[in-house]
């Protein structure tokens, strides 16, 4: 049940995000439902996908766990270290400065780093499917961005080094919150000392 729910959630979440790469289809949906309607539907379907993934992964972890390989403990430490730049990159996609200008798509870079870090530390089948699928989607999305012919959304102003400093500070705070509060309480896996 959990495994099937996890996969269904991934199909829903990744599917709605892949839809955005089909620019003609996306444009026709926006024309049909309006930009607000399209964005609302996109957000609702994305949240449904996340909820299904979370529930499916939770049930899988509790009742259907399948080990594929046993990562050395050192890789767990590497994962903890890689998560700091991953979180900073995601934050830098919203607080735009030189990091954003240099990488162009720091959120996708952060997601790829997050997925790789978690693949290093988790050797069970569910984790491999979860993090591997999201890594594959982020790579696909980054490649598709290079081939889009439409202008997309209006450009968002990009700041300078000050925004980078803010992004790094906010990223460190978010990283600590994820490590010491979110991960052990919501995910049920302690990051430090577990």
Secondary structure, 3 states (H helix, E strand, C coil): CHHHHHHHHHHHHHHHHHHCCCHHHHHHHHHHHHHHHHHHHHHHHHHHHHHHHHHHHHHHHHHHCCECCCCCHHHHHHHHHHHHHHHHHHHHCCCCCHHHHHHCCHHHHHHHHHHHHHHHHCCEHHHHHHHHHHHHHHHHHHHHHHCCCCCCCCCCCCCCHHHHHHHHHHHHHHHHHHHHHHHHHHHCCCCCCC
